[in-house]
Amino acid sequence: MMPKKARDGDDTAGLLAYLYGPGKRDEHVDPHMVAAWDPFVDDPARSPNMTISDLALMLDAPVYALRGAKPPKHVYHVAVRNPPEDRLLSDEEWARVAAEMMHAAGIAEKGDPNACRWVAVRHADDHIHIVATRAREDGRQPDISWDVVKMQARARGFEVEFGLRQMTSGDGTARKWAKTGEQEKAERRGLAEPVRETLQRAVREAAAAATSDADFFTRLSDAGIRVQQRIAPDGNVTGYKVAMPGDRDGEQTPVWFPGARLAPDLSLPRVRERWNTPVAPSRVPPAEMWRAAEEKVRAAAAQLGAEGLHQGAGDVAALGDLIVVAAIVSPRLVRSQIKDAAYEFERASRAPGDRALEGQARTLYRESSQLLVQSTAAVGRNDAAAALGFLLALVHAIEAAQRWHEAQQHRAQAEASGKAGRLLREAVEVTAGAAAAREYRPRPKRTSARLAGQRKAAAPGERPMAGVVQEAVPEHARAVLTDPAWPSLRARLVEVERAGEDPVDVLVTVARRRELSSAESVAEVLTWRLDGWRKQRGTTAVASASSPSSTAGGSTGKSATPTRRAAAPAPKSRPPGDEQRKGPKRTR
């Protein structure tokens, strides 16, 4: 639950007209009042005896009755919103929320007959707007000091009471979220996300991979970002700001974002921390890149936080950069999951308080990042099997970070680590499934003798998949069939059978790829592996269709006889990360 205070205004009637109206793009649905300072106040949306102008006059009456100077900005406006994953609250529950928020803010404390007047309007499922006037019935001004902090604290209580997602009050590490106007602007322009979020990701990727100021600014320019440096009179660069090409305000001026306005760790001094303590370049053959990085990550995970609180904060920051780099150079098969993991781990990479830059784990993580950046141009980025060990090491590193945050009672960071770890575990299992599919050699078709005990052969998609599970993984069958993820696994098995493959053989193959005993949900793990299987087999099928002499193993199958058709020109090779130059797009 997120209470967000808007700027104070002076037009009560205008604000109410907007809240009760259709919205800027007809997004307001069934606008109505859920609560007010007086329970007997009529709702303009439900009563013919009340208009929006009448309601505004009633709210403003204490302001007009003031004997002295009236406050220039007397309209107090707060929006309280729930995340999309939360359940929908009823009007009665939102009414309680509104009254408690006004009490916590100091606008209308419980049992105070002279408190300010207010109303709460709901025009969407997930949020309400509270409008109040900053003039008490007794002519005094309300005490609203620390109002936002107090409302946030009350919101934490409602999250527990209503069973909502538990947020955390600010500790100075949260990202800078896009404002409502920025979100609306993105929708008008048909963008997938607000410009602020696109810039956040682009700057973070450049900072994670860079080794110097010049490298950092070059990477931003190469990503298609406009950059302006702030240069002091002595010639030193003291700051920077970025903008997206074509993003302008009402006066056709570019909309610039200083790094500190994107995220707390993207100011130039914090960005420079990444290379102020340089790391020695690793001399590793490109073919050994994933293995070498894996060894460094495993060694760093064992040392994370062992040198003290400040070193631990520096360690998790370097781990966050490593995940960002891994998302850029990862195999396409799992790139979306790793990018999502980097997005989720961002909060975990920022621990409250100071951080040290000389920790042994931090050095190993930075070496791994530079190793991936330097080697990726010469390594097959689609080789998911080669990256599997590295991804497993990255899972262990995130689990170590989560344990460290939990020990320091960093609840928000521990939660972010958990989400990132789950996404990376999915990437690991998808990779394992793809590797199994690459090495799979189908057995001969089942004979009629094997089906002799059946009354009739089931049509594709009609075979009882519970029997498939019992035959393929009997030791896990009971747990799988009672798991909430079983319907998803069953759907994957049906798709495997419809593709003409034996679901028993396929399930046995992916189950044997890696152990299942430590999995929290065997059904979910098998589902992820079958996702990787289907992606790899789909790639193989495309390759096979392009050439009649392709092999069952998924090779390109070059024809022995040349064709008469002119070959399409080969695409020009691009440096690593070049796909972002058109403006990075968020994949989650």
C-alpha positions as CSV (number, residue, x, y, z in Angstrom):
1,M,0.0,0.0,0.0
2,M,1.6,3.2,-1.2
3,P,0.3,6.6,0.1
4,K,1.6,9.3,-2.3
5,K,1.1,13.0,-1.5
6,A,0.6,15.4,-4.4
7,R,1.5,19.0,-4.4
8,D,-0.9,21.3,-2.5
9,G,-3.3,23.3,-4.7
10,D,-5.9,26.0,-4.5
11,D,-8.8,24.6,-6.7
12,T,-10.9,22.2,-4.8
13,A,-13.7,22.2,-7.3
14,G,-11.3,21.6,-10.2
15,L,-9.7,18.6,-8.5
16,L,-13.0,17.1,-7.6
17,A,-14.3,17.6,-11.2
18,Y,-11.2,15.6,-12.4
19,L,-11.6,12.8,-9.9
20,Y,-15.3,12.4,-10.6
21,G,-14.8,12.9,-14.4
22,P,-13.9,10.4,-17.1
23,G,-10.1,11.0,-16.7
24,K,-7.8,12.1,-19.5
25,R,-8.4,9.0,-21.5
26,D,-11.6,7.6,-20.1
27,E,-9.7,5.6,-17.6
28,H,-11.9,6.5,-14.6
29,V,-14.5,3.8,-14.0
30,D,-17.5,4.4,-11.7
31,P,-16.2,7.4,-9.7
32,H,-17.9,7.5,-6.3
33,M,-17.2,8.6,-2.7
34,V,-16.2,5.9,-0.3
35,A,-15.8,8.1,2.9
36,A,-16.0,11.7,4.1
37,W,-15.4,13.7,7.2
38,D,-19.2,13.5,7.8
39,P,-20.9,10.2,7.2
40,F,-24.1,12.0,6.1
41,V,-22.5,13.9,3.3
42,D,-24.2,13.0,0.0
43,D,-22.1,11.6,-2.9
44,P,-22.4,13.7,-6.1
45,A,-22.2,10.5,-8.1
46,R,-25.1,8.9,-6.3
47,S,-27.4,11.7,-5.1
48,P,-29.4,14.3,-7.1
49,N,-29.2,16.6,-4.1
50,M,-25.5,17.1,-4.3
51,T,-23.3,18.5,-7.1
52,I,-19.5,18.6,-7.3
53,S,-19.7,22.4,-6.9
54,D,-21.8,22.0,-3.7
55,L,-19.3,19.5,-2.3
56,A,-16.4,21.8,-3.1
57,L,-18.1,24.7,-1.3
58,M,-18.7,22.5,1.8
59,L,-15.1,21.5,1.9
60,D,-13.9,25.1,1.5
61,A,-16.3,26.6,4.0
62,P,-13.7,26.6,6.9
63,V,-11.2,28.3,4.6
64,Y,-13.7,31.1,3.7
65,A,-14.5,31.5,7.4
66,L,-10.9,32.2,8.4
67,R,-10.6,35.7,9.9
68,G,-7.0,36.2,8.9
69,A,-5.1,35.5,5.7
70,K,-6.2,32.3,3.9
71,P,-3.5,29.8,3.0
72,P,-2.4,30.2,-0.6
73,K,-2.4,26.4,-1.2
74,H,-5.2,25.0,0.9
75,V,-6.0,21.8,-1.0
76,Y,-4.4,18.7,0.5
77,H,-4.4,15.7,-1.9
78,V,-3.2,12.2,-1.2
79,A,-3.5,9.1,-3.4
80,V,-3.3,5.6,-1.8
81,R,-2.6,2.8,-4.2
82,N,-2.0,-0.9,-4.0
83,P,0.4,-2.9,-6.2
84,P,-1.3,-4.9,-9.1
85,E,-0.7,-8.2,-7.4
86,D,-2.7,-7.3,-4.3
87,R,-6.3,-8.3,-3.9
88,L,-9.0,-5.7,-4.5
89,L,-10.3,-3.9,-1.4
90,S,-13.9,-3.2,-0.9
91,D,-15.4,0.3,-0.5
92,E,-15.7,-0.3,3.2
93,E,-12.0,-1.3,3.5
94,W,-11.0,1.8,1.5
95,A,-13.1,3.9,3.8
96,R,-11.2,2.7,6.8
97,V,-7.9,3.3,5.0
98,A,-8.9,6.9,4.2
99,A,-10.0,7.7,7.7
100,E,-6.8,6.3,9.2
101,M,-4.6,8.2,6.7
102,M,-6.2,11.5,7.6
103,H,-5.7,10.6,11.3
104,A,-2.1,9.7,10.8
105,A,-1.4,12.8,8.7
106,G,-2.9,15.2,11.3
107,I,-5.6,16.4,9.0
108,A,-8.5,14.8,10.9
109,E,-7.6,13.0,14.1
110,K,-10.1,10.6,15.6
111,G,-12.6,12.2,18.0
112,D,-11.6,15.8,17.1
113,P,-14.9,17.7,16.2
114,N,-12.9,20.7,14.9
115,A,-10.7,18.7,12.4
116,C,-10.3,19.5,8.7
117,R,-12.9,18.4,6.2
118,W,-12.1,15.7,3.7
119,V,-13.5,13.2,1.2
120,A,-12.2,10.0,-0.4
121,V,-13.1,9.3,-4.1
122,R,-12.6,5.9,-5.8
123,H,-12.5,5.7,-9.6
124,A,-10.4,2.6,-10.0
125,D,-10.1,-0.8,-8.4
126,D,-6.6,-0.4,-6.9
127,H,-6.5,3.1,-5.4
128,I,-8.4,6.1,-3.9
129,H,-7.9,9.8,-3.8
130,I,-8.3,11.8,-0.6
131,V,-9.0,15.5,-0.9
132,A,-8.9,17.8,2.2
133,T,-8.8,21.5,3.0
134,R,-6.1,22.8,5.3
135,A,-8.3,24.8,7.6
136,R,-9.8,23.5,10.8
137,E,-13.3,24.2,12.0
138,D,-11.8,26.3,14.9
139,G,-9.8,28.5,12.5
140,R,-6.4,26.9,13.2
141,Q,-4.1,25.3,10.8
142,P,-3.6,21.5,11.1
143,D,-0.2,20.1,12.2
144,I,0.9,17.9,9.3
145,S,4.6,17.6,10.2
146,W,6.0,14.3,9.1
147,D,2.7,13.4,7.5
148,V,4.1,11.2,4.8
149,V,6.2,9.2,7.2
150,K,3.2,8.7,9.5
151,M,0.9,7.6,6.6
152,Q,3.5,5.1,5.4
153,A,3.8,3.6,8.9
154,R,0.0,3.2,9.0
155,A,0.1,1.6,5.5
156,R,2.5,-1.0,6.8
157,G,-0.2,-2.0,9.4
158,F,-2.9,-2.3,6.8
159,E,-0.7,-4.5,4.7
160,V,-0.5,-7.0,7.5
161,E,-4.2,-6.7,8.4
162,F,-5.5,-7.0,4.9
163,G,-3.0,-9.6,3.7
164,L,-1.4,-7.4,1.1
165,R,2.1,-7.3,-0.2
166,Q,4.3,-6.0,2.6
167,M,6.2,-2.9,1.5
168,T,9.0,-1.2,3.4
169,S,9.3,2.4,4.6
170,G,12.0,4.4,3.0
171,D,15.6,3.7,3.9
172,G,17.1,5.8,1.1
173,T,17.8,2.9,-1.2
174,A,14.6,2.7,-3.3
175,R,14.8,3.5,-7.0
176,K,13.2,6.7,-8.3
177,W,9.8,5.7,-9.7
178,A,8.3,7.3,-12.7
179,K,5.8,10.0,-11.8
180,T,2.2,9.9,-12.9
181,G,2.8,12.5,-15.7
182,E,5.7,10.5,-17.0
183,Q,3.6,7.3,-17.1
184,E,0.8,9.1,-19.0
185,K,3.3,10.6,-21.4
186,A,4.7,7.1,-22.2
187,E,1.1,5.8,-22.9
188,R,0.4,8.7,-25.2
189,R,3.6,8.1,-27.1
190,G,3.0,4.4,-27.3
191,L,6.1,3.5,-25.3
192,A,6.5,0.3,-23.4
193,E,7.6,2.1,-20.3
194,P,8.3,5.6,-19.1
195,V,11.5,7.3,-20.3
196,R,12.9,7.4,-16.7
197,E,12.9,3.6,-16.5
198,T,14.5,3.2,-19.9
199,L,17.3,5.6,-18.9
200,Q,17.7,3.9,-15.5
201,R,18.5,0.6,-17.2
202,A,20.7,2.1,-19.9
203,V,22.8,4.1,-17.4
204,R,23.1,1.1,-15.0
205,E,24.2,-1.2,-17.9
206,A,26.9,1.3,-19.0
207,A,28.1,1.8,-15.4
208,A,28.3,-1.9,-14.7
209,A,30.5,-2.6,-17.8
210,A,32.6,0.6,-17.8
211,T,36.2,0.9,-16.6
212,S,36.7,4.7,-16.7
213,D,34.8,8.0,-17.1
214,A,35.5,8.0,-20.9
215,D,34.3,4.4,-21.3
216,F,31.1,5.2,-19.3
217,F,30.2,8.2,-21.4
218,T,31.0,6.4,-24.6
219,R,28.8,3.5,-23.7
220,L,25.9,5.8,-23.0
221,S,26.3,7.5,-26.4
222,D,26.6,4.1,-28.1
223,A,23.3,3.1,-26.5
224,G,21.6,6.0,-28.2
225,I,21.4,8.2,-25.1
226,R,21.9,12.0,-25.1
227,V,24.6,12.9,-22.5
228,Q,25.7,16.3,-21.1
229,Q,28.6,16.5,-18.7
230,R,28.8,19.1,-16.0
231,I,32.3,20.6,-16.1
232,A,33.8,22.6,-13.2
233,P,35.9,25.8,-13.9
234,D,39.1,23.7,-13.2
235,G,38.1,21.4,-16.1
236,N,37.0,18.4,-14.0
237,V,33.8,16.6,-14.7
238,T,31.6,16.9,-11.6
239,G,28.3,15.4,-12.9
240,Y,26.2,14.4,-15.9
241,K,22.6,14.2,-17.1
242,V,21.0,12.1,-19.8
243,A,17.9,12.4,-22.0
244,M,16.2,10.2,-24.6
245,P,16.2,11.6,-28.2
246,G,12.8,13.0,-29.0
247,D,11.7,13.3,-25.3
248,R,10.8,17.0,-24.9
249,D,8.5,19.0,-22.6
250,G,5.7,21.4,-23.5
251,E,8.3,24.0,-24.5
252,Q,10.1,21.6,-26.8
253,T,13.1,21.5,-24.5
254,P,14.8,18.1,-23.9
255,V,13.8,16.4,-20.7
256,W,17.1,15.8,-18.8
257,F,17.6,13.5,-15.9
258,P,20.7,13.8,-13.6
259,G,22.0,10.4,-12.6
260,A,21.1,10.9,-9.0
261,R,17.4,11.4,-10.0
262,L,17.4,8.0,-11.7
263,A,18.7,6.0,-8.7
264,P,20.7,6.7,-5.5
265,D,23.8,4.8,-6.9
266,L,23.8,6.4,-10.3
267,S,25.2,9.8,-9.4
268,L,28.7,10.4,-10.9
269,P,30.6,9.9,-7.6
270,R,28.8,6.6,-7.0
271,V,29.3,5.5,-10.6
272,R,33.0,6.2,-10.3
273,E,33.3,4.0,-7.3
274,R,33.1,1.1,-9.7
275,W,36.5,1.8,-11.2
276,N,38.2,4.0,-8.6
277,T,39.7,0.8,-7.3
278,P,40.7,-0.9,-10.6
279,V,40.9,-4.7,-11.0
280,A,43.5,-6.6,-12.9
281,P,42.4,-7.8,-16.3
282,S,42.0,-11.5,-16.6
283,R,43.9,-13.3,-19.3
284,V,41.5,-16.2,-20.0
285,P,40.9,-17.9,-23.4
286,P,37.4,-17.0,-24.7
287,A,36.4,-20.7,-24.6
288,E,37.1,-20.7,-20.9
289,M,35.2,-17.5,-20.1
290,W,32.1,-19.0,-18.5
291,R,34.1,-21.5,-16.4
292,A,36.6,-18.9,-15.2
293,A,33.8,-16.6,-14.2
294,E,32.0,-19.4,-12.4
295,E,35.1,-20.1,-10.3
296,K,35.4,-16.4,-9.3
297,V,31.7,-16.1,-8.4
298,R,31.7,-19.3,-6.3
299,A,34.8,-18.0,-4.4
300,A,33.2,-14.6,-3.9
301,A,29.9,-16.1,-2.6
302,A,31.8,-17.9,0.1
303,Q,33.4,-14.6,1.3
304,L,30.5,-12.2,0.9
305,G,30.1,-10.0,4.0
306,A,32.8,-11.9,5.9
307,E,35.0,-8.8,6.2
308,G,32.4,-6.6,7.9
309,L,29.3,-4.6,7.4
310,H,30.7,-2.0,5.1
311,Q,32.6,-4.5,3.0
312,G,29.3,-6.5,2.7
313,A,27.6,-3.5,1.3
314,G,30.3,-3.1,-1.3
315,D,30.1,-6.8,-2.1
316,V,26.4,-6.8,-2.9
317,A,26.8,-3.7,-5.0
318,A,29.4,-5.4,-7.1
319,L,27.2,-8.5,-7.3
320,G,24.4,-6.3,-8.7
321,D,26.7,-5.0,-11.4
322,L,27.7,-8.6,-12.3
323,I,24.1,-9.7,-12.8
324,V,23.5,-6.6,-15.0
325,V,26.5,-7.6,-17.2
326,A,25.4,-11.2,-17.2
327,A,22.0,-10.2,-18.5
328,I,23.6,-8.4,-21.4
329,V,25.9,-11.2,-22.5
330,S,23.7,-14.2,-21.5
331,P,22.4,-16.8,-24.0
332,R,19.2,-15.6,-25.7
333,L,17.4,-18.6,-24.4
334,V,17.4,-17.3,-20.9
335,R,18.2,-13.6,-21.4
336,S,14.7,-12.4,-20.4
337,Q,14.8,-14.2,-17.0
338,I,18.3,-12.8,-16.2
339,K,17.3,-9.3,-17.2
340,D,14.3,-9.6,-14.9
341,A,16.6,-10.9,-12.1
342,A,18.9,-7.9,-12.6
343,Y,15.9,-5.6,-12.3
344,E,14.7,-7.3,-9.1
345,F,18.2,-7.5,-7.5
346,E,18.8,-3.7,-8.1
347,R,17.3,-2.8,-4.6
348,A,19.4,-5.6,-3.0
349,S,22.6,-4.1,-4.4
350,R,22.0,-0.9,-2.4
351,A,22.4,-1.6,1.3
352,P,21.6,1.2,3.8
353,G,24.6,3.1,5.1
354,D,28.2,3.3,3.9
355,R,30.0,0.8,1.8
356,A,33.6,-0.2,1.4
357,L,35.3,-0.7,-1.9
358,E,38.2,-3.0,-1.1
359,G,36.5,-6.3,-0.1
360,Q,37.8,-9.6,-1.5
361,A,34.4,-10.7,-2.7
362,R,33.8,-7.3,-4.4
363,T,37.1,-7.7,-6.3
364,L,36.2,-11.1,-7.5
365,Y,32.7,-9.9,-8.7
366,R,34.3,-7.0,-10.5
367,E,36.8,-9.3,-12.1
368,S,34.0,-11.6,-13.3
369,S,32.1,-8.6,-14.7
370,Q,35.1,-7.4,-16.7
371,L,35.8,-11.0,-17.8
372,L,32.3,-11.3,-19.3
373,V,32.6,-7.9,-20.9
374,Q,36.0,-8.5,-22.5
375,S,35.3,-12.1,-23.7
376,T,31.8,-12.0,-25.0
377,A,32.7,-10.8,-28.5
378,A,34.6,-14.0,-29.1
379,V,32.3,-16.4,-27.3
380,G,29.1,-18.0,-28.7
381,R,26.5,-16.1,-26.7
382,N,23.8,-18.6,-27.5
383,D,25.7,-21.5,-25.9
384,A,23.4,-22.1,-22.9
385,A,25.2,-25.3,-21.9
386,A,28.5,-23.5,-21.4
387,A,26.8,-20.9,-19.2
388,L,25.0,-23.4,-17.0
389,G,27.7,-23.7,-14.4
390,F,28.1,-19.9,-14.2
391,L,24.3,-19.4,-13.7
392,L,24.3,-22.0,-10.9
393,A,27.2,-20.1,-9.2
394,L,25.2,-16.9,-9.6
395,V,22.2,-18.5,-7.8
396,H,24.5,-19.4,-4.9
397,A,25.9,-15.8,-4.8
398,I,22.4,-14.4,-4.6
399,E,21.4,-16.8,-1.9
400,A,24.5,-15.6,0.0
401,A,23.5,-12.0,-0.4
402,Q,20.0,-12.8,0.8
403,R,21.4,-14.4,4.0
404,W,23.6,-11.4,4.6
405,H,20.7,-9.0,4.2
406,E,18.5,-11.1,6.5
407,A,21.3,-11.1,9.1
408,Q,21.5,-7.2,8.9
409,Q,17.6,-7.0,9.0
410,H,17.5,-5.4,5.6
411,R,14.0,-6.6,4.8
412,A,13.5,-4.9,1.4
413,Q,16.9,-6.0,0.2
414,A,16.4,-9.6,1.4
415,E,13.0,-9.7,-0.4
416,A,14.6,-8.4,-3.6
417,S,17.3,-11.0,-3.4
418,G,14.7,-13.8,-3.0
419,K,12.8,-12.6,-6.2
420,A,16.0,-12.4,-8.2
421,G,17.1,-15.8,-7.0
422,R,13.9,-17.4,-8.1
423,L,14.2,-15.9,-11.6
424,L,17.8,-17.1,-11.9
425,R,16.8,-20.6,-10.7
426,E,14.2,-20.6,-13.5
427,A,17.0,-19.6,-16.0
428,V,19.1,-22.5,-14.7
429,E,16.4,-25.1,-15.2
430,V,15.4,-23.7,-18.6
431,T,19.1,-24.0,-19.6
432,A,19.2,-27.6,-18.3
433,G,16.2,-28.5,-20.3
434,A,17.7,-27.0,-23.5
435,A,20.9,-28.9,-22.9
436,A,18.9,-32.1,-22.5
437,A,17.1,-31.4,-25.7
438,R,20.3,-30.8,-27.6
439,E,21.7,-34.2,-26.6
440,Y,18.5,-36.1,-26.9
441,R,18.2,-39.0,-29.3
442,P,14.7,-40.4,-29.5
443,R,14.1,-44.1,-29.0
444,P,12.4,-46.2,-31.6
445,K,8.6,-45.8,-31.7
446,R,6.7,-47.9,-29.2
447,T,5.6,-51.2,-30.7
448,S,2.0,-52.4,-30.7
449,A,3.0,-55.1,-28.1
450,R,3.6,-52.3,-25.6
451,L,0.1,-51.0,-26.2
452,A,-1.5,-54.5,-26.1
453,G,-2.9,-53.9,-22.7
454,Q,-4.6,-50.7,-23.7
455,R,-8.1,-50.8,-25.2
456,K,-7.2,-48.1,-27.7
457,A,-4.3,-45.8,-28.4
458,A,-5.0,-42.3,-27.1
459,A,-5.1,-39.5,-29.6
460,P,-2.4,-36.9,-29.2
461,G,-3.1,-34.7,-26.2
462,E,-5.6,-37.2,-24.7
463,R,-3.1,-39.4,-22.9
464,P,-3.5,-39.3,-19.1
465,M,-0.4,-37.4,-18.1
466,A,-0.6,-38.5,-14.5
467,G,0.5,-41.9,-15.7
468,V,3.3,-40.3,-17.6
469,V,4.6,-38.8,-14.4
470,Q,4.2,-42.0,-12.5
471,E,6.2,-43.9,-15.1
472,A,8.9,-41.3,-15.7
473,V,9.6,-40.1,-12.1
474,P,7.9,-42.6,-9.8
475,E,9.9,-41.3,-6.7
476,H,8.4,-37.8,-7.1
477,A,5.0,-38.7,-8.6
478,R,3.0,-38.1,-5.5
479,A,4.5,-34.7,-4.7
480,V,4.2,-33.6,-8.4
481,L,0.5,-34.6,-8.7
482,T,-0.5,-32.7,-5.6
483,D,1.7,-29.6,-6.4
484,P,-0.1,-26.4,-7.4
485,A,2.3,-26.3,-10.4
486,W,1.0,-29.6,-11.7
487,P,-1.6,-28.1,-14.2
488,S,1.3,-26.1,-15.8
489,L,3.5,-29.2,-16.0
490,R,0.6,-31.3,-17.5
491,A,0.0,-28.6,-20.2
492,R,3.7,-28.8,-21.2
493,L,3.6,-32.6,-21.4
494,V,0.5,-32.4,-23.6
495,E,2.4,-30.0,-25.9
496,V,5.3,-32.4,-26.0
497,E,3.0,-35.2,-27.1
498,R,1.2,-33.1,-29.7
499,A,4.7,-32.3,-31.2
500,G,5.1,-36.0,-31.9
501,E,7.4,-36.9,-29.1
502,D,7.1,-39.5,-26.3
503,P,6.3,-37.5,-23.1
504,V,7.7,-40.3,-20.9
505,D,11.0,-40.4,-22.7
506,V,11.2,-36.6,-22.7
507,L,10.3,-36.3,-19.0
508,V,12.9,-39.0,-18.1
509,T,15.5,-37.1,-20.1
510,V,15.0,-33.7,-18.5
511,A,14.5,-35.2,-15.0
512,R,17.9,-36.9,-15.2
513,R,19.7,-33.8,-16.3
514,R,20.0,-32.5,-12.8
515,E,19.0,-33.8,-9.4
516,L,15.5,-33.0,-8.1
517,S,15.7,-33.8,-4.5
518,S,16.6,-30.3,-3.3
519,A,13.9,-28.6,-5.3
520,E,11.1,-26.8,-3.4
521,S,8.7,-27.7,-6.2
522,V,9.6,-30.6,-8.4
523,A,6.6,-29.9,-10.7
524,E,7.8,-26.3,-11.2
525,V,11.4,-27.3,-11.9
526,L,10.2,-29.9,-14.5
527,T,8.0,-27.2,-16.1
528,W,10.9,-24.9,-16.5
529,R,13.1,-27.7,-18.0
530,L,10.3,-28.5,-20.5
531,D,10.2,-24.8,-21.4
532,G,13.9,-25.0,-22.2
533,W,13.3,-28.3,-24.1
534,R,10.5,-26.8,-26.2
535,K,12.6,-23.7,-27.0
536,Q,15.6,-25.8,-28.1
537,R,13.6,-28.3,-30.1
538,G,11.8,-25.4,-31.8
539,T,15.2,-23.9,-32.8
540,T,16.3,-27.4,-34.0
541,A,13.1,-27.7,-36.0
542,V,13.6,-24.4,-37.7
543,A,17.2,-25.3,-38.6
544,S,16.1,-28.7,-39.9
545,A,13.4,-27.1,-42.1
546,S,15.9,-24.7,-43.6
547,S,18.1,-27.6,-45.0
548,P,17.0,-31.1,-46.0
549,S,20.4,-32.6,-44.8
550,S,20.2,-31.2,-41.3
551,T,20.8,-33.8,-38.5
552,A,18.6,-34.8,-35.7
553,G,21.0,-33.1,-33.3
554,G,20.1,-29.7,-34.6
555,S,23.1,-28.9,-36.7
556,T,22.9,-26.4,-39.5
557,G,23.1,-29.2,-42.0
558,K,24.9,-27.6,-44.9
559,S,23.9,-29.0,-48.2
560,A,26.5,-30.8,-50.3
561,T,25.2,-29.2,-53.5
562,P,25.1,-25.5,-54.0
563,T,21.8,-23.8,-54.6
564,R,21.1,-21.4,-57.4
565,R,19.3,-18.8,-55.1
566,A,21.4,-15.8,-54.2
567,A,22.4,-15.8,-50.6
568,A,21.1,-13.0,-48.5
569,P,23.9,-10.6,-47.4
570,A,25.3,-11.6,-44.0
571,P,24.4,-9.2,-41.2
572,K,27.2,-7.0,-40.0
573,S,28.8,-8.0,-36.8
574,R,28.0,-5.8,-33.9
575,P,30.0,-5.3,-30.7
576,P,28.5,-6.7,-27.5
577,G,25.5,-4.9,-26.1
578,D,24.9,-3.1,-29.5
579,E,21.3,-4.2,-29.5
580,Q,20.7,-1.4,-27.0
581,R,21.7,1.4,-29.3
582,K,18.2,2.0,-30.5
583,G,17.1,2.7,-27.0
584,P,16.9,-0.2,-24.5
585,K,13.6,-1.7,-23.9
586,R,12.5,-3.3,-20.7
587,T,11.7,-7.0,-21.1
588,R,9.8,-7.7,-18.0
